[in-house]
């Protein structure tokens, strides 16, 4: 249960689905309620698929490119810290690759569930590197099953948040969403610094 809570909290903080609410509202303002639910569902499914593939396949990608786990954790930690700073500064969309050009392109698409919602808005390099590092730290089968269960629960949470995005946007308002995002941003920065510091300690211990 402790592992499940840790993975769920870490992924939820790094993915920050609440930060995707304003983008989702803007991209689906002319869609019907049924269409919004469909996009929310497929965005959550796509996120789950991307994260699970990253979790299981990432190790072999590291081996292929000859990248050590400590190097990955430092790089991933830097990305996570950068995401946290973007949440604190309120500059989430630009830091996640959702600029004006991407938004205009998304407005012309029939389906935005995969891009830009699932990737890069939600499942980005930070969450992928986080899961790859977790896979290396979890040798037991039960740990891997627990992590996959946490990924699925995060995906369900993403579906519920996106499905209620227009309602949350009206209730919380822009200031409420920004306040929550900044709190999450502080947690994200702490997660990134923890990954960087532990990797540096491991490197010095191995010398």
C-alpha positions as a Markdown table, in Angstrom:
| # | Residue | x | y | z |
|---|---|---|---|---|
| 1 | Unk | 0.0 | 0.0 | 0.0 |
| 2 | Unk | 2.9 | 2.4 | 0.8 |
| 3 | Unk | 4.4 | 1.8 | -2.7 |
| 4 | Unk | 1.0 | 2.3 | -4.3 |
| 5 | Unk | 0.5 | 5.6 | -2.6 |
| 6 | Unk | 4.0 | 6.7 | -3.3 |
| 7 | Unk | 3.8 | 5.9 | -7.1 |
| 8 | Unk | 0.3 | 7.4 | -7.4 |
| 9 | Unk | 1.3 | 10.6 | -5.6 |
| 10 | Unk | 4.5 | 11.0 | -7.6 |
| 11 | Unk | 2.8 | 10.3 | -11.0 |
| 12 | Unk | -0.2 | 12.6 | -10.2 |
| 13 | Unk | 2.2 | 15.4 | -9.2 |
| 14 | Unk | 4.4 | 15.1 | -12.3 |
| 15 | Unk | 1.5 | 14.6 | -14.7 |
| 16 | Unk | -0.6 | 17.3 | -13.0 |
| 17 | Unk | -3.9 | 16.7 | -14.8 |
| 18 | Unk | -5.3 | 19.9 | -13.1 |
| 19 | Unk | -2.8 | 21.9 | -15.2 |
| 20 | Unk | -4.4 | 20.4 | -18.3 |
| 21 | Unk | -7.9 | 21.6 | -17.4 |
| 22 | Unk | -7.6 | 25.1 | -19.0 |
| 23 | Unk | -6.1 | 23.6 | -22.2 |
| 24 | Unk | -8.8 | 20.9 | -22.3 |
| 25 | Unk | -11.6 | 23.5 | -21.8 |
| 26 | Unk | -10.2 | 25.7 | -24.6 |
| 27 | Unk | -9.9 | 22.9 | -27.1 |
| 28 | Unk | -13.3 | 21.4 | -26.4 |
| 29 | Unk | -15.4 | 24.5 | -25.8 |
| 30 | Unk | -17.4 | 23.9 | -29.0 |
| 31 | Unk | -17.8 | 20.1 | -28.4 |
| 32 | Unk | -20.8 | 18.3 | -27.0 |
| 33 | Unk | -20.8 | 16.8 | -23.5 |
| 34 | Unk | -20.7 | 13.3 | -25.1 |
| 35 | Unk | -17.7 | 14.2 | -27.3 |
| 36 | Unk | -15.9 | 15.7 | -24.3 |
| 37 | Unk | -16.4 | 12.4 | -22.4 |
| 38 | Unk | -15.1 | 10.4 | -25.3 |
| 39 | Unk | -12.0 | 12.6 | -25.6 |
| 40 | Unk | -11.4 | 12.4 | -21.8 |
| 41 | Unk | -11.7 | 8.6 | -21.9 |
| 42 | Unk | -9.2 | 8.2 | -24.8 |
| 43 | Unk | -6.8 | 10.7 | -23.4 |
| 44 | Unk | -6.7 | 8.7 | -20.1 |
| 45 | Unk | -6.3 | 5.4 | -22.1 |
| 46 | Unk | -3.5 | 6.8 | -24.1 |
| 47 | Unk | -1.7 | 8.1 | -21.0 |
| 48 | Unk | -2.0 | 4.6 | -19.4 |
| 49 | Unk | -0.6 | 2.9 | -22.5 |
| 50 | Unk | 2.3 | 5.4 | -22.9 |
| 51 | Unk | 3.3 | 5.1 | -19.2 |
| 52 | Unk | 3.1 | 1.3 | -19.0 |
| 53 | Unk | 5.2 | 1.0 | -22.2 |
| 54 | Unk | 7.7 | 3.4 | -20.8 |
| 55 | Unk | 7.8 | 1.5 | -17.5 |
| 56 | Unk | 8.5 | -1.9 | -19.1 |
| 57 | Unk | 10.4 | -1.0 | -22.3 |
| 58 | Unk | 12.5 | 1.9 | -20.9 |
| 59 | Unk | 15.1 | -0.4 | -19.3 |
| 60 | Unk | 16.0 | -1.9 | -22.7 |
| 61 | Unk | 16.2 | 1.5 | -24.3 |
| 62 | Unk | 18.8 | 2.5 | -21.7 |
| 63 | Unk | 20.8 | -0.6 | -22.4 |
| 64 | Unk | 20.7 | 0.0 | -26.1 |
| 65 | Unk | 22.0 | 3.5 | -25.8 |
| 66 | Unk | 24.4 | 2.7 | -23.0 |
| 67 | Unk | 22.8 | 5.1 | -20.5 |
| 68 | Unk | 23.3 | 4.4 | -16.8 |
| 69 | Unk | 20.4 | 4.5 | -14.4 |
| 70 | Unk | 22.0 | 7.3 | -12.4 |
| 71 | Unk | 22.4 | 9.4 | -15.5 |
| 72 | Unk | 18.8 | 8.9 | -16.4 |
| 73 | Unk | 17.7 | 9.8 | -12.9 |
| 74 | Unk | 19.7 | 13.0 | -13.0 |
| 75 | Unk | 18.3 | 13.9 | -16.4 |
| 76 | Unk | 14.8 | 13.0 | -15.3 |
| 77 | Unk | 15.2 | 14.9 | -12.1 |
| 78 | Unk | 16.2 | 18.0 | -14.0 |
| 79 | Unk | 13.1 | 17.7 | -16.3 |
| 80 | Unk | 10.9 | 17.1 | -13.2 |
| 81 | Unk | 12.4 | 20.2 | -11.5 |
| 82 | Unk | 11.9 | 22.2 | -14.6 |
| 83 | Unk | 8.2 | 21.1 | -14.8 |
| 84 | Unk | 7.8 | 22.1 | -11.1 |
| 85 | Unk | 9.2 | 25.6 | -11.8 |
| 86 | Unk | 6.8 | 26.0 | -14.7 |
| 87 | Unk | 3.9 | 25.1 | -12.4 |
| 88 | Unk | 5.1 | 27.7 | -9.9 |
| 89 | Unk | 5.5 | 30.4 | -12.5 |
| 90 | Unk | 2.2 | 29.5 | -14.2 |
| 91 | Unk | 3.9 | 28.8 | -17.5 |
| 92 | Unk | 2.7 | 25.2 | -17.9 |
| 93 | Unk | 1.6 | 25.1 | -21.5 |
| 94 | Unk | 4.8 | 26.5 | -23.0 |
| 95 | Unk | 7.0 | 24.2 | -20.9 |
| 96 | Unk | 5.0 | 21.2 | -22.0 |
| 97 | Unk | 5.2 | 21.8 | -25.7 |
| 98 | Unk | 1.7 | 23.2 | -26.0 |
| 99 | Unk | 2.4 | 26.5 | -27.7 |
| 100 | Unk | 0.2 | 28.6 | -29.9 |
| 101 | Unk | 1.1 | 26.7 | -33.0 |
| 102 | Unk | 0.3 | 23.3 | -31.4 |
| 103 | Unk | -3.0 | 24.7 | -30.0 |
| 104 | Unk | -4.0 | 26.0 | -33.5 |
| 105 | Unk | -3.2 | 22.6 | -35.0 |
| 106 | Unk | -5.1 | 20.8 | -32.3 |
| 107 | Unk | -8.2 | 23.0 | -33.0 |
| 108 | Unk | -8.2 | 21.7 | -36.5 |
| 109 | Unk | -7.9 | 18.0 | -35.5 |
| 110 | Unk | -10.9 | 15.7 | -35.2 |
| 111 | Unk | -9.3 | 13.9 | -32.2 |
| 112 | Unk | -7.0 | 15.6 | -29.7 |
| 113 | Unk | -6.9 | 12.7 | -27.2 |
| 114 | Unk | -3.4 | 11.6 | -28.2 |
| 115 | Unk | -1.8 | 14.9 | -29.1 |
| 116 | Unk | -1.6 | 17.3 | -27.5 |
| 117 | Unk | -3.5 | 16.0 | -24.4 |
| 118 | Unk | -2.0 | 12.6 | -23.7 |
| 119 | Unk | 1.4 | 13.7 | -25.1 |
| 120 | Unk | 3.1 | 16.0 | -24.4 |
| 121 | Unk | 0.6 | 17.8 | -22.1 |
| 122 | Unk | 0.2 | 14.9 | -19.6 |
| 123 | Unk | 2.7 | 12.0 | -20.3 |
| 124 | Unk | 6.0 | 13.8 | -20.9 |
| 125 | Unk | 9.7 | 13.0 | -20.6 |
| 126 | Unk | 9.6 | 13.7 | -16.8 |
| 127 | Unk | 6.9 | 11.0 | -16.1 |
| 128 | Unk | 8.6 | 8.5 | -18.5 |
| 129 | Unk | 12.0 | 8.9 | -16.9 |
| 130 | Unk | 10.4 | 8.6 | -13.4 |
| 131 | Unk | 8.8 | 5.3 | -14.3 |
| 132 | Unk | 12.0 | 3.9 | -16.0 |
| 133 | Unk | 13.9 | 4.6 | -12.8 |
| 134 | Unk | 11.2 | 3.0 | -10.7 |
| 135 | Unk | 11.4 | -0.2 | -12.8 |
| 136 | Unk | 15.1 | -0.5 | -12.0 |
| 137 | Unk | 14.4 | -0.1 | -8.3 |
| 138 | Unk | 11.6 | -2.7 | -8.2 |
| 139 | Unk | 12.9 | -6.2 | -8.8 |
| 140 | Unk | 9.9 | -8.0 | -7.4 |
| 141 | Unk | 6.8 | -9.0 | -9.4 |
| 142 | Unk | 4.4 | -7.7 | -6.7 |
| 143 | Unk | 6.1 | -4.2 | -6.9 |
| 144 | Unk | 5.7 | -4.1 | -10.7 |
| 145 | Unk | 2.0 | -5.1 | -10.4 |
| 146 | Unk | 1.5 | -2.4 | -7.7 |
| 147 | Unk | 3.1 | 0.2 | -9.9 |
| 148 | Unk | 0.9 | -0.8 | -12.9 |
| 149 | Unk | -2.2 | -0.6 | -10.6 |
| 150 | Unk | -1.1 | 2.9 | -9.6 |
| 151 | Unk | -0.6 | 3.9 | -13.2 |
| 152 | Unk | -4.2 | 2.7 | -14.0 |
| 153 | Unk | -5.6 | 4.6 | -11.0 |
| 154 | Unk | -3.9 | 7.8 | -12.1 |
| 155 | Unk | -5.3 | 7.3 | -15.6 |
| 156 | Unk | -8.8 | 6.9 | -14.1 |
| 157 | Unk | -8.3 | 10.1 | -12.1 |
| 158 | Unk | -7.2 | 11.9 | -15.3 |
| 159 | Unk | -10.4 | 10.7 | -17.0 |
| 160 | Unk | -12.6 | 12.0 | -14.1 |
| 161 | Unk | -10.8 | 15.4 | -14.0 |
| 162 | Unk | -10.9 | 16.0 | -17.7 |
| 163 | Unk | -14.5 | 14.8 | -17.9 |
| 164 | Unk | -15.3 | 17.4 | -15.2 |
| 165 | Unk | -12.9 | 20.0 | -16.6 |
| 166 | Unk | -15.6 | 22.6 | -17.6 |
| 167 | Unk | -17.3 | 22.2 | -14.3 |
| 168 | Unk | -14.0 | 22.5 | -12.3 |
| 169 | Unk | -13.1 | 25.5 | -14.4 |
| 170 | Unk | -16.3 | 27.3 | -13.4 |
| 171 | Unk | -16.1 | 26.3 | -9.7 |
| 172 | Unk | -12.4 | 26.9 | -9.0 |
| 173 | Unk | -11.8 | 29.6 | -11.6 |
| 174 | Unk | -8.5 | 30.5 | -13.0 |
| 175 | Unk | -7.1 | 31.6 | -9.7 |
| 176 | Unk | -8.1 | 28.4 | -8.0 |
| 177 | Unk | -6.5 | 26.2 | -10.6 |
| 178 | Unk | -3.3 | 28.3 | -10.5 |
| 179 | Unk | -3.1 | 28.0 | -6.7 |
| 180 | Unk | -3.5 | 24.2 | -6.8 |
| 181 | Unk | -0.9 | 23.9 | -9.6 |
| 182 | Unk | 1.6 | 25.9 | -7.6 |
| 183 | Unk | 1.2 | 23.7 | -4.6 |
| 184 | Unk | 1.7 | 20.6 | -6.8 |
| 185 | Unk | 4.6 | 22.4 | -8.4 |
| 186 | Unk | 6.4 | 22.6 | -5.1 |
| 187 | Unk | 5.9 | 18.8 | -4.6 |
| 188 | Unk | 7.2 | 18.1 | -8.1 |
| 189 | Unk | 10.4 | 20.2 | -7.5 |
| 190 | Unk | 11.0 | 18.2 | -4.3 |
| 191 | Unk | 10.6 | 14.9 | -6.2 |
| 192 | Unk | 13.0 | 16.0 | -8.8 |
| 193 | Unk | 15.6 | 17.2 | -6.3 |
| 194 | Unk | 15.3 | 13.9 | -4.4 |
| 195 | Unk | 16.1 | 11.9 | -7.6 |
| 196 | Unk | 19.1 | 14.1 | -8.5 |
| 197 | Unk | 20.5 | 14.0 | -4.9 |
| 198 | Unk | 20.2 | 10.3 | -4.5 |
| 199 | Unk | 21.8 | 9.7 | -8.0 |
| 200 | Unk | 24.7 | 11.9 | -7.1 |
| 201 | Unk | 25.2 | 10.0 | -3.8 |
| 202 | Unk | 25.2 | 6.7 | -5.7 |
| 203 | Unk | 27.8 | 7.9 | -8.1 |
| 204 | Unk | 30.1 | 9.0 | -5.4 |
| 205 | Unk | 29.6 | 5.8 | -3.5 |
| 206 | Unk | 30.6 | 3.8 | -6.5 |
| 207 | Unk | 33.8 | 5.7 | -7.1 |
